[in-house]
Amino acid sequence: MVFGIVYLVGMVATVVMSVLLWQQRARQGRAWPWVMAGVVAAVFWPLTLWPAVGAHWYRRGGSKRAPLIAGTSALAAVIALLAIGGLAEHDERAQPAGPQVLREPSSPPPSVATPSPVVAPAPPQDQALVLDVLDDDRVLIRVPGRDPQVVRLAGLQTPPAGECWGAEARAFAERSLRGVTVRAAFGVGWSSGRSPDPEVSLILPDGAEYSSLALQQGAAEFYPQSFLAEGLTAELVQAEATAKTAGRGLWGEGCHPPVQAAPVPAPAPVPGAGEVVLPAYYADCAQARAAGAAPLHRGDTGYSSKLDGDGDGAACE
């Protein structure tokens, strides 16, 4: 806006100078050619105004340096216009045009679409036949079209042979898995500190997840260094908590006997309880006899040399 006002003032001044030059040179001639020339020159007034001012000044005899002063003024005008234009452009960028719409802080801008949550695809499941139950929570399976493969049951840690509920846990696995066609879900996670066999989740024909079933029955423990899918980990941890609460399998009293409370010691007997406490001092032998303490011997409670007249160690004889 400032740039436009300055430019408009310069254009008007250029037209005025053209009229003044007409008065100096051709006062008797027509004025409109000078006015038209001034209008055309006004478009480029930063360059044309100052030579017109210098010519007017020179013709009036003001100074012999009028052309030099006019040229310097023209250069200064161009530099000033460039500076004003740069400042005006900076202000326009700093203040965006148009009314500003206020929005609630929680509402996203209309041009930004709210991303929908990305749901990880379920791991692929293959039909598999369980050929054998191996040691250390592993089974041998065969997927149609592939060679037999040893896999690890997801998140399980069964008690070794010879430990409490070890034989029962193996019998449960053989009864539930040997010779059964299951759906094997590969890529459910991995376990740290064990063999690199792939970790799989086996789905039984009735739809139950075997690792969850084994934990619910107390036939295994949840392996603490298992890194499984979030949903599967929560299911297995809950299944183990159910077995612990019910005391099933290896969480029963046979493997985890209840902690017996330590016997509470009987209170220490109070010294002298039930005994007659004799007074430590008798005023005379009558008081000692009335209390049934006479005779008093040296060392007895209540003995006093004042009551032992003959000093033989026996008072109130």
C-alpha positions in Angstrom: 0.0 0.0 0.0 2.8 2.4 0.9 4.5 1.6 -2.4 1.4 2.4 -4.4 0.9 5.8 -2.7 4.5 6.8 -3.3 4.3 5.7 -7.0 1.0 7.6 -7.5 2.5 10.8 -6.0 5.5 10.5 -8.3 3.3 10.1 -11.4 1.3 13.3 -10.5 4.6 15.2 -9.9 5.8 14.1 -13.4 2.7 15.4 -15.1 3.0 18.7 -13.1 6.7 19.1 -14.2 5.7 18.5 -17.9 3.2 21.4 -17.6 5.9 23.7 -16.0 8.3 22.8 -18.8 5.5 23.8 -21.3 5.2 27.1 -19.6 8.9 27.7 -19.9 9.4 26.7 -23.6 6.1 26.9 -25.5 3.8 29.1 -23.5 2.1 30.2 -26.7 1.8 26.7 -28.1 -0.6 23.9 -27.3 -0.4 22.4 -23.9 -1.9 18.9 -24.5 1.2 17.4 -26.2 3.2 18.3 -23.1 0.5 16.8 -20.9 0.4 13.6 -22.9 4.1 13.4 -22.8 4.0 13.9 -19.0 1.4 11.1 -18.7 3.6 8.7 -20.6 6.7 9.7 -18.7 4.7 9.4 -15.4 4.7 5.6 -15.8 8.5 5.6 -15.5 8.6 8.6 -13.1 11.5 7.3 -11.0 13.7 7.9 -14.1 11.8 10.7 -15.9 10.8 13.0 -13.0 14.2 14.0 -12.0 15.5 15.0 -15.4 12.4 17.1 -15.8 13.2 18.8 -12.4 16.8 19.4 -13.5 15.8 20.8 -16.8 13.3 23.1 -15.2 15.9 24.2 -12.6 18.5 24.7 -15.3 16.3 26.9 -17.6 15.5 29.1 -14.7 19.2 29.7 -14.2 19.2 28.1 -10.8 22.5 26.1 -11.1 24.9 24.8 -13.7 24.9 21.5 -11.8 21.2 20.8 -12.3 21.8 17.8 -14.6 24.1 16.1 -12.1 21.7 16.8 -9.2 18.8 15.5 -11.3 20.7 12.3 -12.2 21.6 11.7 -8.5 18.1 12.2 -7.4 16.8 9.7 -10.1 19.2 7.1 -8.8 18.2 7.8 -5.2 14.5 7.5 -6.2 15.1 4.1 -7.8 16.9 2.8 -4.7 14.2 4.1 -2.4 11.4 2.5 -4.4 13.3 -0.9 -4.4 13.7 -0.6 -0.6 10.0 0.3 -0.1 8.9 -2.5 -2.4 11.0 -5.1 -0.5 9.5 -3.9 2.9 5.9 -4.1 1.5 6.5 -7.6 0.1 7.8 -8.7 3.5 4.7 -7.3 5.3 2.4 -9.1 2.9 4.2 -12.4 3.6 4.1 -11.9 7.3 0.3 -11.1 7.3 -1.6 -13.7 5.3 -4.5 -12.2 3.3 -8.1 -13.1 4.0 -10.0 -13.6 7.2 -8.5 -16.0 9.7 -10.7 -18.9 10.8 -10.4 -19.9 14.5 -10.7 -23.6 15.2 -10.9 -25.7 18.3 -7.4 -26.8 19.4 -8.5 -30.5 19.3 -9.9 -30.3 15.8 -7.4 -31.1 13.0 -7.2 -28.7 10.0 -9.8 -29.6 7.3 -7.0 -30.3 4.8 -5.4 -32.9 7.0 -7.1 -36.3 7.0 -7.1 -38.2 10.2 -5.1 -41.4 9.6 -6.9 -44.6 10.3 -5.2 -47.1 12.7 -3.0 -49.7 11.0 -4.0 -53.2 12.0 -1.3 -55.8 11.6 -2.5 -58.8 9.5 -3.0 -62.1 11.3 -0.1 -64.5 10.8 -0.8 -67.2 8.2 -2.1 -70.5 9.4 -1.2 -73.9 7.7 -2.8 -77.2 8.3 -0.3 -79.5 10.0 -0.2 -83.0 11.5 1.5 -83.4 14.8 3.8 -86.4 14.4 5.5 -86.5 17.8 5.9 -84.6 21.1 9.5 -83.9 21.8 11.3 -82.7 24.9 11.7 -79.1 25.9 8.3 -77.9 24.7 8.8 -78.9 21.1 6.8 -81.0 18.7 7.4 -82.5 15.3 4.8 -81.4 12.7 4.3 -82.0 9.0 2.7 -79.4 6.7 1.4 -80.9 3.4 4.0 -80.4 0.7 6.8 -79.8 3.1 9.3 -81.9 5.1 8.6 -82.6 8.8 9.7 -79.7 10.9 10.5 -79.3 14.6 8.7 -76.3 16.1 8.4 -74.8 19.6 5.1 -74.3 21.3 4.6 -70.5 21.7 5.3 -69.1 25.2 5.4 -72.5 27.1 7.9 -73.9 29.5 7.1 -77.4 30.8 8.7 -79.0 33.9 11.5 -81.3 33.0 11.2 -85.0 33.5 11.8 -86.0 37.1 10.4 -82.8 38.5 7.0 -82.2 40.0 4.3 -82.7 37.4 6.8 -83.3 34.6 5.3 -86.7 33.7 1.7 -85.4 33.9 2.6 -82.4 31.7 4.1 -84.6 29.0 1.1 -86.9 29.1 -1.2 -84.0 28.7 0.8 -82.8 25.6 0.8 -86.3 24.0 -2.9 -86.8 24.7 -3.8 -83.3 23.2 -1.4 -83.2 20.3 0.0 -86.5 19.1 -1.6 -87.5 15.8 -3.9 -84.5 15.8 -4.4 -82.2 12.7 -4.0 -78.7 13.8 -3.7 -75.2 12.3 -0.2 -73.9 12.8 0.3 -70.1 12.9 3.9 -69.3 12.2 5.6 -65.9 12.9 3.9 -65.3 16.3 7.1 -64.3 18.0 10.4 -65.7 19.4 12.0 -66.6 22.7 15.4 -65.6 24.1 17.8 -68.1 25.4 16.4 -71.2 23.7 17.0 -73.2 20.5 16.3 -71.3 17.2 13.3 -73.5 16.4 10.4 -71.4 15.0 7.8 -70.4 17.6 4.3 -71.4 16.5 0.8 -71.2 17.9 -1.2 -74.5 17.4 -5.0 -74.2 17.0 -6.7 -77.5 18.0 -9.7 -78.8 16.0 -12.2 -77.4 18.6 -10.7 -73.9 18.1 -8.7 -73.7 21.3 -5.2 -72.4 21.3 -3.0 -75.2 22.8 -0.5 -73.0 24.7 -3.4 -71.2 26.4 -5.1 -74.5 27.2 -1.9 -76.0 28.7 -1.4 -73.0 30.9 -5.1 -73.1 32.1 -4.7 -76.7 33.1 -1.4 -76.1 34.9 0.5 -78.3 32.5 3.1 -75.6 31.8 4.4 -72.3 32.8 4.6 -69.1 30.7 8.2 -68.6 29.5 9.1 -65.2 30.8 11.5 -64.4 28.0 9.0 -64.9 25.2 8.4 -62.0 22.9 5.1 -62.8 21.2 2.3 -60.9 19.6 0.6 -58.5 22.1 -2.8 -60.3 22.0 -1.3 -63.7 22.4 0.9 -62.7 25.3 -2.1 -61.2 27.2 -4.1 -64.4 26.6 -1.3 -66.7 27.9 -0.6 -64.6 30.9 -4.3 -64.6 31.8 -4.4 -68.4 31.3 -1.5 -68.9 33.7 -3.1 -66.6 36.3 -6.3 -68.7 36.1 -4.4 -71.9 36.8 -2.5 -70.3 39.8 -5.8 -69.1 41.3 -7.4 -72.5 41.0 -4.3 -74.4 42.1 -4.3 -76.7 39.0 -1.5 -78.9 37.8 1.9 -77.8 38.8 0.4 -75.0 40.8 -1.3 -77.4 43.1 -0.3 -78.3 46.7 1.8 -81.2 45.5 4.3 -78.9 43.7 3.6 -75.7 45.7 2.7 -76.7 49.3 0.9 -74.0 51.2 3.2 -71.9 53.4 2.4 -72.7 57.0 2.5 -69.9 59.5 5.2 -70.0 62.1 3.8 -71.0 65.5 3.2 -68.1 67.8 5.5 -68.5 70.9 3.7 -68.7 74.3 4.1 -65.6 76.4 6.9 -65.7 78.9 5.8 -66.4 82.4 5.7 -63.4 84.7 8.2 -63.8 87.6 6.6 -64.6 90.9 3.1 -65.1 89.4 0.9 -67.0 91.9 3.3 -66.4 94.8 2.7 -64.2 97.9 5.0 -61.3 97.8 6.2 -60.4 101.3 6.8 -56.8 102.2 10.4 -55.8 102.2 10.2 -54.1 105.6 8.4 -54.8 108.9 8.1 -52.1 111.6 8.2 -54.7 114.4 8.0 -58.4 115.1 4.2 -58.2 115.7 3.8 -57.1 112.1 6.1 -59.9 110.9 4.2 -62.5 113.0 0.9 -61.1 111.7 2.2 -61.6 108.1 3.3 -65.2 109.0 6.9 -64.4 108.2 8.4 -64.9 111.7 11.0 -65.9 112.4 13.1 -64.0 109.9 16.6 -65.1 109.1 19.4 -63.1 107.7 18.9 -63.0 103.9 15.1 -63.3 104.1 12.8 -60.6 102.7 11.9 -58.2 105.5 14.9 -59.2 107.8 16.3 -56.3 109.7 19.1 -56.2 112.3 16.7 -54.0 114.4 14.4 -57.0 114.8 17.4 -59.3 115.7 18.0 -58.2 119.2 20.7 -60.8 120.1 22.4 -60.6 116.7 22.3 -64.3 116.1 20.9 -64.0 112.6 17.3 -64.9 113.5 14.8 -62.1 114.2 11.4 -62.3 115.9 12.1 -65.8 117.4 
